Amino acid sequence: MGGGMETNKNRFIEEWSSARENLEYNFRWTRRNLALVGIFGIAIPVLVYKGIVREFHMQDEDAGRPYRKFL
């Protein structure tokens, strides 16, 4: 039914997919990578957590309840 419909491989897409498949073998720690891990892996989750806990504490204060303990 679909015979004779060969596809032409795009060299750039093939190189990109090969690089994606071997990323863990070619990865190198650099200052930029450390900064990105520090920002998105540590700082942002901590700030989100602190904001959520503060919101719960504000709700407890408004309701006249003692603060809940987290972690």
PQR file of N, CA, C, O and H, with PARSE charges and radii, in Angstrom:
ATOM      1  N   MET A   1       0.807  -1.182   0.000 -0.4000 1.5000
ATOM      2  CA  MET A   1       0.000   0.000   0.000 -0.0000 2.0000
ATOM      3  C   MET A   1       0.860   1.260   0.000  0.5500 1.7000
ATOM      4  O   MET A   1       0.583   2.196  -0.750 -0.5500 1.4000
ATOM      5  N   GLY A   2       1.884   1.293   0.818 -0.4000 1.5000
ATOM      6  CA  GLY A   2       2.695   2.500   0.901 -0.0000 2.0000
ATOM      7  C   GLY A   2       4.074   2.267   0.326  0.5500 1.7000
ATOM      8  O   GLY A   2       5.021   2.935   0.739 -0.5500 1.4000
ATOM      9  H   GLY A   2       2.109   0.532   1.427  0.4000 1.0000
ATOM     10  N   GLY A   3       4.224   1.368  -0.591 -0.4000 1.5000
ATOM     11  CA  GLY A   3       5.543   1.065  -1.122 -0.0000 2.0000
ATOM     12  C   GLY A   3       6.100   2.194  -1.963  0.5500 1.7000
ATOM     13  O   GLY A   3       5.350   2.988  -2.532 -0.5500 1.4000
ATOM     14  H   GLY A   3       3.454   0.825  -0.927  0.4000 1.0000
ATOM     15  N   GLY A   4       7.421   2.262  -2.039 -0.4000 1.5000
ATOM     16  CA  GLY A   4       8.086   3.247  -2.864 -0.0000 2.0000
ATOM     17  C   GLY A   4       8.085   4.650  -2.273  0.5500 1.7000
ATOM     18  O   GLY A   4       8.264   5.627  -2.999 -0.5500 1.4000
ATOM     19  H   GLY A   4       8.030   1.618  -1.577  0.4000 1.0000
ATOM     20  N   MET A   5       7.884   4.760  -0.950 -0.4000 1.5000
ATOM     21  CA  MET A   5       7.838   6.091  -0.330 -0.0000 2.0000
ATOM     22  C   MET A   5       8.992   6.223   0.659  0.5500 1.7000
ATOM     23  O   MET A   5       8.780   6.443   1.852 -0.5500 1.4000
ATOM     24  H   MET A   5       7.739   3.965  -0.360  0.4000 1.0000
ATOM     25  N   GLU A   6      10.194   6.089   0.156 -0.4000 1.5000
ATOM     26  CA  GLU A   6      11.348   6.202   1.033 -0.0000 2.0000
ATOM     27  C   GLU A   6      11.461   7.638   1.549  0.5500 1.7000
ATOM     28  O   GLU A   6      11.070   8.586   0.867 -0.5500 1.4000
ATOM     29  H   GLU A   6      10.366   5.910  -0.812  0.4000 1.0000
ATOM     30  N   THR A   7      11.998   7.782   2.755 -0.4000 1.5000
ATOM     31  CA  THR A   7      12.165   9.120   3.324 -0.0000 2.0000
ATOM     32  C   THR A   7      13.619   9.532   3.245  0.5500 1.7000
ATOM     33  O   THR A   7      14.519   8.692   3.280 -0.5500 1.4000
ATOM     34  H   THR A   7      12.315   7.012   3.308  0.4000 1.0000
ATOM     35  N   ASN A   8      13.837  10.807   3.141 -0.4000 1.5000
ATOM     36  CA  ASN A   8      15.187  11.347   3.161 -0.0000 2.0000
ATOM     37  C   ASN A   8      15.515  11.766   4.586  0.5500 1.7000
ATOM     38  O   ASN A   8      14.790  12.559   5.186 -0.5500 1.4000
ATOM     39  H   ASN A   8      13.106  11.489   3.113  0.4000 1.0000
ATOM     40  N   LYS A   9      16.597  11.240   5.123 -0.4000 1.5000
ATOM     41  CA  LYS A   9      16.977  11.581   6.487 -0.0000 2.0000
ATOM     42  C   LYS A   9      17.630  12.950   6.512  0.5500 1.7000
ATOM     43  O   LYS A   9      18.465  13.279   5.669 -0.5500 1.4000
ATOM     44  H   LYS A   9      17.186  10.596   4.635  0.4000 1.0000
ATOM     45  N   ASN A  10      17.236  13.728   7.482 -0.4000 1.5000
ATOM     46  CA  ASN A  10      17.830  15.049   7.681 -0.0000 2.0000
ATOM     47  C   ASN A  10      19.059  14.873   8.563  0.5500 1.7000
ATOM     48  O   ASN A  10      18.950  14.384   9.687 -0.5500 1.4000
ATOM     49  H   ASN A  10      16.558  13.462   8.166  0.4000 1.0000
ATOM     50  N   ARG A  11      20.216  15.262   8.068 -0.4000 1.5000
ATOM     51  CA  ARG A  11      21.471  15.060   8.781 -0.0000 2.0000
ATOM     52  C   ARG A  11      21.475  15.772  10.128  0.5500 1.7000
ATOM     53  O   ARG A  11      21.981  15.232  11.112 -0.5500 1.4000
ATOM     54  H   ARG A  11      20.304  15.659   7.154  0.4000 1.0000
ATOM     55  N   PHE A  12      20.921  16.967  10.182 -0.4000 1.5000
ATOM     56  CA  PHE A  12      20.933  17.744  11.409 -0.0000 2.0000
ATOM     57  C   PHE A  12      20.046  17.114  12.481  0.5500 1.7000
ATOM     58  O   PHE A  12      20.403  17.101  13.659 -0.5500 1.4000
ATOM     59  H   PHE A  12      20.510  17.406   9.383  0.4000 1.0000
ATOM     60  N   ILE A  13      18.909  16.602  12.078 -0.4000 1.5000
ATOM     61  CA  ILE A  13      18.022  15.947  13.034 -0.0000 2.0000
ATOM     62  C   ILE A  13      18.646  14.649  13.524  0.5500 1.7000
ATOM     63  O   ILE A  13      18.515  14.314  14.701 -0.5500 1.4000
ATOM     64  H   ILE A  13      18.619  16.613  11.121  0.4000 1.0000
ATOM     65  N   GLU A  14      19.308  13.922  12.664 -0.4000 1.5000
ATOM     66  CA  GLU A  14      19.974  12.685  13.070 -0.0000 2.0000
ATOM     67  C   GLU A  14      21.105  12.974  14.060  0.5500 1.7000
ATOM     68  O   GLU A  14      21.281  12.225  15.021 -0.5500 1.4000
ATOM     69  H   GLU A  14      19.414  14.194  11.708  0.4000 1.0000
ATOM     70  N   GLU A  15      21.871  14.038  13.845 -0.4000 1.5000
ATOM     71  CA  GLU A  15      22.941  14.409  14.780 -0.0000 2.0000
ATOM     72  C   GLU A  15      22.358  14.820  16.123  0.5500 1.7000
ATOM     73  O   GLU A  15      22.891  14.456  17.172 -0.5500 1.4000
ATOM     74  H   GLU A  15      21.728  14.646  13.064  0.4000 1.0000
ATOM     75  N   TRP A  16      21.264  15.579  16.096 -0.4000 1.5000
ATOM     76  CA  TRP A  16      20.626  16.017  17.333 -0.0000 2.0000
ATOM     77  C   TRP A  16      20.103  14.818  18.124  0.5500 1.7000
ATOM     78  O   TRP A  16      20.305  14.742  19.335 -0.5500 1.4000
ATOM     79  H   TRP A  16      20.831  15.875  15.244  0.4000 1.0000
ATOM     80  N   SER A  17      19.437  13.891  17.454 -0.4000 1.5000
ATOM     81  CA  SER A  17      18.893  12.734  18.165 -0.0000 2.0000
ATOM     82  C   SER A  17      20.006  11.847  18.702  0.5500 1.7000
ATOM     83  O   SER A  17      19.861  11.258  19.773 -0.5500 1.4000
ATOM     84  H   SER A  17      19.273  13.953  16.469  0.4000 1.0000
ATOM     85  N   SER A  18      21.096  11.743  17.988 -0.4000 1.5000
ATOM     86  CA  SER A  18      22.231  10.972  18.484 -0.0000 2.0000
ATOM     87  C   SER A  18      22.820  11.624  19.730  0.5500 1.7000
ATOM     88  O   SER A  18      23.176  10.932  20.684 -0.5500 1.4000
ATOM     89  H   SER A  18      21.214  12.222  17.118  0.4000 1.0000
ATOM     90  N   ALA A  19      22.923  12.949  19.726 -0.4000 1.5000
ATOM     91  CA  ALA A  19      23.442  13.658  20.892 -0.0000 2.0000
ATOM     92  C   ALA A  19      22.501  13.495  22.084  0.5500 1.7000
ATOM     93  O   ALA A  19      22.963  13.358  23.217 -0.5500 1.4000
ATOM     94  H   ALA A  19      22.633  13.511  18.951  0.4000 1.0000
ATOM     95  N   ARG A  20      21.190  13.509  21.846 -0.4000 1.5000
ATOM     96  CA  ARG A  20      20.219  13.338  22.928 -0.0000 2.0000
ATOM     97  C   ARG A  20      20.295  11.927  23.520  0.5500 1.7000
ATOM     98  O   ARG A  20      20.129  11.755  24.728 -0.5500 1.4000
ATOM     99  H   ARG A  20      20.814  13.620  20.926  0.4000 1.0000
ATOM    100  N   GLU A  21      20.543  10.931  22.689 -0.4000 1.5000
ATOM    101  CA  GLU A  21      20.626   9.560  23.170 -0.0000 2.0000
ATOM    102  C   GLU A  21      21.869   9.329  24.010  0.5500 1.7000
ATOM    103  O   GLU A  21      21.865   8.469  24.892 -0.5500 1.4000
ATOM    104  H   GLU A  21      20.678  11.071  21.708  0.4000 1.0000
ATOM    105  N   ASN A  22      22.935  10.080  23.753 -0.4000 1.5000
ATOM    106  CA  ASN A  22      24.202   9.880  24.449 -0.0000 2.0000
ATOM    107  C   ASN A  22      24.524  11.019  25.418  0.5500 1.7000
ATOM    108  O   ASN A  22      25.689  11.238  25.750 -0.5500 1.4000
ATOM    109  H   ASN A  22      22.939  10.778  23.037  0.4000 1.0000
ATOM    110  N   LEU A  23      23.520  11.730  25.864 -0.4000 1.5000
ATOM    111  CA  LEU A  23      23.741  12.901  26.708 -0.0000 2.0000
ATOM    112  C   LEU A  23      24.455  12.545  28.004  0.5500 1.7000
ATOM    113  O   LEU A  23      25.350  13.275  28.432 -0.5500 1.4000
ATOM    114  H   LEU A  23      22.573  11.552  25.595  0.4000 1.0000
ATOM    115  N   GLU A  24      24.079  11.442  28.634 -0.4000 1.5000
ATOM    116  CA  GLU A  24      24.697  11.099  29.918 -0.0000 2.0000
ATOM    117  C   GLU A  24      26.171  10.737  29.767  0.5500 1.7000
ATOM    118  O   GLU A  24      26.918  10.808  30.744 -0.5500 1.4000
ATOM    119  H   GLU A  24      23.352  10.849  28.286  0.4000 1.0000
ATOM    120  N   TYR A  25      26.603  10.356  28.586 -0.4000 1.5000
ATOM    121  CA  TYR A  25      28.012  10.023  28.366 -0.0000 2.0000
ATOM    122  C   TYR A  25      28.837  11.261  28.017  0.5500 1.7000
ATOM    123  O   TYR A  25      30.041  11.294  28.273 -0.5500 1.4000
ATOM    124  H   TYR A  25      25.996  10.298  27.793  0.4000 1.0000
ATOM    125  N   ASN A  26      28.210  12.266  27.443 -0.4000 1.5000
ATOM    126  CA  ASN A  26      28.921  13.457  26.993 -0.0000 2.0000
ATOM    127  C   ASN A  26      28.780  14.646  27.935  0.5500 1.7000
ATOM    128  O   ASN A  26      29.323  15.714  27.653 -0.5500 1.4000
ATOM    129  H   ASN A  26      27.232  12.240  27.235  0.4000 1.0000
ATOM    130  N   PHE A  27      28.065  14.488  29.047 -0.4000 1.5000
ATOM    131  CA  PHE A  27      27.810  15.603  29.951 -0.0000 2.0000
ATOM    132  C   PHE A  27      29.078  15.959  30.721  0.5500 1.7000
ATOM    133  O   PHE A  27      29.823  15.081  31.156 -0.5500 1.4000
ATOM    134  H   PHE A  27      27.623  13.620  29.276  0.4000 1.0000
ATOM    135  N   ARG A  28      29.308  17.258  30.882 -0.4000 1.5000
ATOM    136  CA  ARG A  28      30.436  17.759  31.662 -0.0000 2.0000
ATOM    137  C   ARG A  28      29.925  18.821  32.625  0.5500 1.7000
ATOM    138  O   ARG A  28      29.100  19.660  32.264 -0.5500 1.4000
ATOM    139  H   ARG A  28      28.703  17.971  30.529  0.4000 1.0000
ATOM    140  N   TRP A  29      30.426  18.773  33.859 -0.4000 1.5000
ATOM    141  CA  TRP A  29      30.071  19.797  34.837 -0.0000 2.0000
ATOM    142  C   TRP A  29      30.849  21.065  34.534  0.5500 1.7000
ATOM    143  O   TRP A  29      32.077  21.049  34.458 -0.5500 1.4000
ATOM    144  H   TRP A  29      31.097  18.091  34.153  0.4000 1.0000
ATOM    145  N   THR A  30      30.131  22.153  34.364 -0.4000 1.5000
ATOM    146  CA  THR A  30      30.731  23.462  34.144 -0.0000 2.0000
ATOM    147  C   THR A  30      30.124  24.437  35.150  0.5500 1.7000
ATOM    148  O   THR A  30      29.195  24.090  35.880 -0.5500 1.4000
ATOM    149  H   THR A  30      29.133  22.165  34.426  0.4000 1.0000
ATOM    150  N   ARG A  31      30.652  25.645  35.182 -0.4000 1.5000
ATOM    151  CA  ARG A  31      30.088  26.658  36.075 -0.0000 2.0000
ATOM    152  C   ARG A  31      28.621  26.913  35.745  0.5500 1.7000
ATOM    153  O   ARG A  31      27.783  27.067  36.633 -0.5500 1.4000
ATOM    154  H   ARG A  31      31.407  25.927  34.589  0.4000 1.0000
ATOM    155  N   ARG A  32      28.338  26.953  34.465 -0.4000 1.5000
ATOM    156  CA  ARG A  32      26.955  27.206  34.043 -0.0000 2.0000
ATOM    157  C   ARG A  32      26.029  26.086  34.507  0.5500 1.7000
ATOM    158  O   ARG A  32      24.936  26.355  35.006 -0.5500 1.4000
ATOM    159  H   ARG A  32      29.018  26.827  33.744  0.4000 1.0000
ATOM    160  N   ASN A  33      26.456  24.833  34.348 -0.4000 1.5000
ATOM    161  CA  ASN A  33      25.621  23.712  34.779 -0.0000 2.0000
ATOM    162  C   ASN A  33      25.415  23.726  36.293  0.5500 1.7000
ATOM    163  O   ASN A  33      24.317  23.450  36.775 -0.5500 1.4000
ATOM    164  H   ASN A  33      27.344  24.614  33.943  0.4000 1.0000
ATOM    165  N   LEU A  34      26.468  24.045  37.039 -0.4000 1.5000
ATOM    166  CA  LEU A  34      26.336  24.127  38.493 -0.0000 2.0000
ATOM    167  C   LEU A  34      25.368  25.240  38.888  0.5500 1.7000
ATOM    168  O   LEU A  34      24.560  25.077  39.803 -0.5500 1.4000
ATOM    169  H   LEU A  34      27.361  24.269  36.648  0.4000 1.0000
ATOM    170  N   ALA A  35      25.457  26.361  38.195 -0.4000 1.5000
ATOM    171  CA  ALA A  35      24.539  27.468  38.491 -0.0000 2.0000
ATOM    172  C   ALA A  35      23.103  27.072  38.195  0.5500 1.7000
ATOM    173  O   ALA A  35      22.205  27.370  38.983 -0.5500 1.4000
ATOM    174  H   ALA A  35      26.113  26.494  37.452  0.4000 1.0000
ATOM    175  N   LEU A  36      22.874  26.407  37.074 -0.4000 1.5000
ATOM    176  CA  LEU A  36      21.510  25.988  36.725 -0.0000 2.0000
ATOM    177  C   LEU A  36      20.957  24.979  37.727  0.5500 1.7000
ATOM    178  O   LEU A  36      19.786  25.050  38.101 -0.5500 1.4000
ATOM    179  H   LEU A  36      23.603  26.165  36.434  0.4000 1.0000
ATOM    180  N   VAL A  37      21.795  24.043  38.159 -0.4000 1.5000
ATOM    181  CA  VAL A  37      21.348  23.074  39.168 -0.0000 2.0000
ATOM    182  C   VAL A  37      21.059  23.790  40.474  0.5500 1.7000
ATOM    183  O   VAL A  37      20.080  23.479  41.153 -0.5500 1.4000
ATOM    184  H   VAL A  37      22.746  23.985  37.854  0.4000 1.0000
ATOM    185  N   GLY A  38      21.908  24.751  40.831 -0.4000 1.5000
ATOM    186  CA  GLY A  38      21.682  25.498  42.064 -0.0000 2.0000
ATOM    187  C   GLY A  38      20.398  26.305  42.028  0.5500 1.7000
ATOM    188  O   GLY A  38      19.670  26.366  43.018 -0.5500 1.4000
ATOM    189  H   GLY A  38      22.703  25.003  40.280  0.4000 1.0000
ATOM    190  N   ILE A  39      20.121  26.921  40.896 -0.4000 1.5000
ATOM    191  CA  ILE A  39      18.924  27.763  40.791 -0.0000 2.0000
ATOM    192  C   ILE A  39      17.662  26.916  40.688  0.5500 1.7000
ATOM    193  O   ILE A  39      16.743  27.063  41.494 -0.5500 1.4000
ATOM    194  H   ILE A  39      20.713  26.872  40.092  0.4000 1.0000
ATOM    195  N   PHE A  40      17.619  26.022  39.688 -0.4000 1.5000
ATOM    196  CA  PHE A  40      16.383  25.289  39.420 -0.0000 2.0000
ATOM    197  C   PHE A  40      16.235  24.023  40.259  0.5500 1.7000
ATOM    198  O   PHE A  40      15.125  23.512  40.404 -0.5500 1.4000
ATOM    199  H   PHE A  40      18.366  25.903  39.033  0.4000 1.0000
ATOM    200  N   GLY A  41      17.330  23.511  40.813 -0.4000 1.5000
ATOM    201  CA  GLY A  41      17.253  22.289  41.602 -0.0000 2.0000
ATOM    202  C   GLY A  41      17.186  22.527  43.093  0.5500 1.7000
ATOM    203  O   GLY A  41      16.726  21.666  43.844 -0.5500 1.4000
ATOM    204  H   GLY A  41      18.232  23.926  40.695  0.4000 1.0000
ATOM    205  N   ILE A  42      17.652  23.713  43.537 -0.4000 1.5000
ATOM    206  CA  ILE A  42      17.690  23.973  44.972 -0.0000 2.0000
ATOM    207  C   ILE A  42      16.933  25.251  45.330  0.5500 1.7000
ATOM    208  O   ILE A  42      16.004  25.211  46.136 -0.5500 1.4000
ATOM    209  H   ILE A  42      18.026  24.412  42.928  0.4000 1.0000
ATOM    210  N   ALA A  43      17.319  26.378  44.743 -0.4000 1.5000
ATOM    211  CA  ALA A  43      16.769  27.670  45.157 -0.0000 2.0000
ATOM    212  C   ALA A  43      15.267  27.787  44.884  0.5500 1.7000
ATOM    213  O   ALA A  43      14.513  28.161  45.782 -0.5500 1.4000
ATOM    214  H   ALA A  43      18.074  26.411  44.088  0.4000 1.0000
ATOM    215  N   ILE A  44      14.829  27.485  43.696 -0.4000 1.5000
ATOM    216  CA  ILE A  44      13.406  27.642  43.370 -0.0000 2.0000
ATOM    217  C   ILE A  44      12.533  26.682  44.182  0.5500 1.7000
ATOM    218  O   ILE A  44      11.502  27.114  44.698 -0.5500 1.4000
ATOM    219  H   ILE A  44      15.442  27.181  42.967  0.4000 1.0000
ATOM    220  N   PRO A  45      12.895  25.389  44.323 -0.5600 1.5000
ATOM    221  CA  PRO A  45      12.062  24.532  45.174  0.2800 2.0000
ATOM    222  C   PRO A  45      12.003  25.003  46.625  0.5500 1.7000
ATOM    223  O   PRO A  45      10.952  24.906  47.258 -0.5500 1.4000
ATOM    224  N   VAL A  46      13.115  25.514  47.165 -0.4000 1.5000
ATOM    225  CA  VAL A  46      13.109  26.009  48.541 -0.0000 2.0000
ATOM    226  C   VAL A  46      12.203  27.229  48.657  0.5500 1.7000
ATOM    227  O   VAL A  46      11.429  27.337  49.609 -0.5500 1.4000
ATOM    228  H   VAL A  46      13.969  25.593  46.651  0.4000 1.0000
ATOM    229  N   LEU A  47      12.291  28.148  47.697 -0.4000 1.5000
ATOM    230  CA  LEU A  47      11.442  29.331  47.741 -0.0000 2.0000
ATOM    231  C   LEU A  47       9.965  28.972  47.602  0.5500 1.7000
ATOM    232  O   LEU A  47       9.124  29.563  48.281 -0.5500 1.4000
ATOM    233  H   LEU A  47      12.920  28.060  46.924  0.4000 1.0000
ATOM    234  N   VAL A  48       9.639  28.030  46.749 -0.4000 1.5000
ATOM    235  CA  VAL A  48       8.249  27.590  46.607 -0.0000 2.0000
ATOM    236  C   VAL A  48       7.763  26.973  47.914  0.5500 1.7000
ATOM    237  O   VAL A  48       6.649  27.253  48.358 -0.5500 1.4000
ATOM    238  H   VAL A  48      10.322  27.550  46.197  0.4000 1.0000
ATOM    239  N   TYR A  49       8.592  26.138  48.527 -0.4000 1.5000
ATOM    240  CA  TYR A  49       8.223  25.508  49.796 -0.0000 2.0000
ATOM    241  C   TYR A  49       7.981  26.561  50.876  0.5500 1.7000
ATOM    242  O   TYR A  49       6.988  26.496  51.600 -0.5500 1.4000
ATOM    243  H   TYR A  49       9.496  25.911  48.166  0.4000 1.0000
ATOM    244  N   LYS A  50       8.896  27.534  50.982 -0.4000 1.5000
ATOM    245  CA  LYS A  50       8.756  28.586  51.989 -0.0000 2.0000
ATOM    246  C   LYS A  50       7.470  29.386  51.756  0.5500 1.7000
ATOM    247  O   LYS A  50       6.780  29.737  52.714 -0.5500 1.4000
ATOM    248  H   LYS A  50       9.703  27.586  50.393  0.4000 1.0000
ATOM    249  N   GLY A  51       7.144  29.676  50.498 -0.4000 1.5000
ATOM    250  CA  GLY A  51       5.920  30.397  50.198 -0.0000 2.0000
ATOM    251  C   GLY A  51       4.678  29.617  50.585  0.5500 1.7000
ATOM    252  O   GLY A  51       3.720  30.190  51.104 -0.5500 1.4000
ATOM    253  H   GLY A  51       7.704  29.391  49.720  0.4000 1.0000
ATOM    254  N   ILE A  52       4.685  28.315  50.339 -0.4000 1.5000
ATOM    255  CA  ILE A  52       3.535  27.477  50.691 -0.0000 2.0000
ATOM    256  C   ILE A  52       3.375  27.410  52.204  0.5500 1.7000
ATOM    257  O   ILE A  52       2.260  27.520  52.713 -0.5500 1.4000
ATOM    258  H   ILE A  52       5.464  27.849  49.918  0.4000 1.0000
ATOM    259  N   VAL A  53       4.472  27.230  52.924 -0.4000 1.5000
ATOM    260  CA  VAL A  53       4.400  27.159  54.385 -0.0000 2.0000
ATOM    261  C   VAL A  53       3.903  28.492  54.947  0.5500 1.7000
ATOM    262  O   VAL A  53       3.087  28.510  55.868 -0.5500 1.4000
ATOM    263  H   VAL A  53       5.378  27.140  52.510  0.4000 1.0000
ATOM    264  N   ARG A  54       4.391  29.604  54.396 -0.4000 1.5000
ATOM    265  CA  ARG A  54       3.943  30.913  54.871 -0.0000 2.0000
ATOM    266  C   ARG A  54       2.448  31.087  54.645  0.5500 1.7000
ATOM    267  O   ARG A  54       1.753  31.644  55.494 -0.5500 1.4000
ATOM    268  H   ARG A  54       5.054  29.589  53.648  0.4000 1.0000
ATOM    269  N   GLU A  55       1.950  30.616  53.509 -0.4000 1.5000
ATOM    270  CA  GLU A  55       0.516  30.706  53.225 -0.0000 2.0000
ATOM    271  C   GLU A  55      -0.292  29.893  54.238  0.5500 1.7000
ATOM    272  O   GLU A  55      -1.329  30.356  54.712 -0.5500 1.4000
ATOM    273  H   GLU A  55       2.515  30.163  52.819  0.4000 1.0000
ATOM    274  N   PHE A  56       0.173  28.691  54.573 -0.4000 1.5000
ATOM    275  CA  PHE A  56      -0.514  27.885  55.577 -0.0000 2.0000
ATOM    276  C   PHE A  56      -0.485  28.573  56.934  0.5500 1.7000
ATOM    277  O   PHE A  56      -1.481  28.547  57.656 -0.5500 1.4000
ATOM    278  H   PHE A  56       1.015  28.316  54.187  0.4000 1.0000
ATOM    279  N   HIS A  57       0.628  29.181  57.293 -0.4000 1.5000
ATOM    280  CA  HIS A  57       0.728  29.875  58.574 -0.0000 2.0000
ATOM    281  C   HIS A  57      -0.215  31.077  58.622  0.5500 1.7000
ATOM    282  O   HIS A  57      -0.817  31.356  59.659 -0.5500 1.4000
ATOM    283  H   HIS A  57       1.438  29.202  56.706  0.4000 1.0000
ATOM    284  N   MET A  58      -0.342  31.784  57.504 -0.4000 1.5000
ATOM    285  CA  MET A  58      -1.271  32.921  57.469 -0.0000 2.0000
ATOM    286  C   MET A  58      -2.719  32.443  57.638  0.5500 1.7000
ATOM    287  O   MET A  58      -3.514  33.089  58.321 -0.5500 1.4000
ATOM    288  H   MET A  58       0.147  31.557  56.661  0.4000 1.0000
ATOM    289  N   GLN A  59      -3.053  31.316  57.018 -0.4000 1.5000
ATOM    290  CA  GLN A  59      -4.403  30.776  57.170 -0.0000 2.0000
ATOM    291  C   GLN A  59      -4.639  30.330  58.605  0.5500 1.7000
ATOM    292  O   GLN A  59      -5.724  30.545  59.146 -0.5500 1.4000
ATOM    293  H   GLN A  59      -2.407  30.791  56.463  0.4000 1.0000
ATOM    294  N   ASP A  60      -3.637  29.710  59.231 -0.4000 1.5000
ATOM    295  CA  ASP A  60      -3.774  29.282  60.629 -0.0000 2.0000
ATOM    296  C   ASP A  60      -3.941  30.490  61.545  0.5500 1.7000
ATOM    297  O   ASP A  60      -4.731  30.462  62.489 -0.5500 1.4000
ATOM    298  H   ASP A  60      -2.756  29.535  58.791  0.4000 1.0000
ATOM    299  N   GLU A  61      -3.188  31.550  61.256 -0.4000 1.5000
ATOM    300  CA  GLU A  61      -3.290  32.757  62.074 -0.0000 2.0000
ATOM    301  C   GLU A  61      -4.668  33.385  61.946  0.5500 1.7000
ATOM    302  O   GLU A  61      -5.247  33.813  62.944 -0.5500 1.4000
ATOM    303  H   GLU A  61      -2.546  31.572  60.490  0.4000 1.0000
ATOM    304  N   ASP A  62      -5.199  33.444  60.733 -0.4000 1.5000
ATOM    305  CA  ASP A  62      -6.532  34.016  60.524 -0.0000 2.0000
ATOM    306  C   ASP A  62      -7.608  33.196  61.209  0.5500 1.7000
ATOM    307  O   ASP A  62      -8.598  33.754  61.681 -0.5500 1.4000
ATOM    308  H   ASP A  62      -4.728  33.096  59.922  0.4000 1.0000
ATOM    309  N   ALA A  63      -7.437  31.886  61.275 -0.4000 1.5000
ATOM    310  CA  ALA A  63      -8.432  31.008  61.886 -0.0000 2.0000
ATOM    311  C   ALA A  63      -8.225  30.863  63.384  0.5500 1.7000
ATOM    312  O   ALA A  63      -9.043  30.232  64.053 -0.5500 1.4000
ATOM    313  H   ALA A  63      -6.633  31.432  60.892  0.4000 1.0000
ATOM    314  N   GLY A  64      -7.144  31.434  63.936 -0.4000 1.5000
ATOM    315  CA  GLY A  64      -6.888  31.351  65.373 -0.0000 2.0000
ATOM    316  C   GLY A  64      -6.333  30.006  65.808  0.5500 1.7000
ATOM    317  O   GLY A  64      -6.450  29.635  66.975 -0.5500 1.4000
ATOM    318  H   GLY A  64      -6.479  31.946  63.392  0.4000 1.0000
ATOM    319  N   ARG A  65      -5.738  29.283  64.891 -0.4000 1.5000
ATOM    320  CA  ARG A  65      -5.155  27.976  65.221 -0.0000 2.0000
ATOM    321  C   ARG A  65      -3.652  28.130  65.427  0.5500 1.7000
ATOM    322  O   ARG A  65      -3.052  29.079  64.922 -0.5500 1.4000
ATOM    323  H   ARG A  65      -5.644  29.584  63.943  0.4000 1.0000
ATOM    324  N   PRO A  66      -3.049  27.217  66.155 -0.5600 1.5000
ATOM    325  CA  PRO A  66      -1.580  27.247  66.248  0.2800 2.0000
ATOM    326  C   PRO A  66      -0.967  26.817  64.910  0.5500 1.7000
ATOM    327  O   PRO A  66      -1.579  26.090  64.127 -0.5500 1.4000
ATOM    328  N   TYR A  67       0.238  27.284  64.682 -0.4000 1.5000
ATOM    329  CA  TYR A  67       0.914  26.946  63.429 -0.0000 2.0000
ATOM    330  C   TYR A  67       1.152  25.447  63.336  0.5500 1.7000
ATOM    331  O   TYR A  67       1.451  24.780  64.326 -0.5500 1.4000
ATOM    332  H   TYR A  67       0.734  27.874  65.318  0.4000 1.0000
ATOM    333  N   ARG A  68       1.011  24.936  62.116 -0.4000 1.5000
ATOM    334  CA  ARG A  68       1.312  23.526  61.860 -0.0000 2.0000
ATOM    335  C   ARG A  68       2.797  23.375  61.609  0.5500 1.7000
ATOM    336  O   ARG A  68       3.451  24.286  61.102 -0.5500 1.4000
ATOM    337  H   ARG A  68       0.768  25.478  61.312  0.4000 1.0000
ATOM    338  N   LYS A  69       3.316  22.229  61.965 -0.4000 1.5000
ATOM    339  CA  LYS A  69       4.742  21.955  61.737 -0.0000 2.0000
ATOM    340  C   LYS A  69       4.910  21.229  60.420  0.5500 1.7000
ATOM    341  O   LYS A  69       4.199  20.264  60.140 -0.5500 1.4000
ATOM    342  H   LYS A  69       2.785  21.489  62.377  0.4000 1.0000
ATOM    343  N   PHE A  70       5.842  21.687  59.617 -0.4000 1.5000
ATOM    344  CA  PHE A  70       6.190  21.043  58.349 -0.0000 2.0000
ATOM    345  C   PHE A  70       7.650  20.654  58.407  0.5500 1.7000
ATOM    346  O   PHE A  70       8.498  21.431  58.847 -0.5500 1.4000
ATOM    347  H   PHE A  70       6.420  22.471  59.844  0.4000 1.0000
ATOM    348  N   LEU A  71       7.925  19.482  57.973 -0.4000 1.5000
ATOM    349  CA  LEU A  71       9.278  18.918  58.020 -0.0000 2.0000
ATOM    350  C   LEU A  71       9.739  18.932  59.423  0.5500 1.7000
ATOM    351  O   LEU A  71      10.857  18.502  59.710 -0.5500 1.4000
ATOM    352  H   LEU A  71       7.236  18.852  57.616  0.4000 1.0000
TER
END
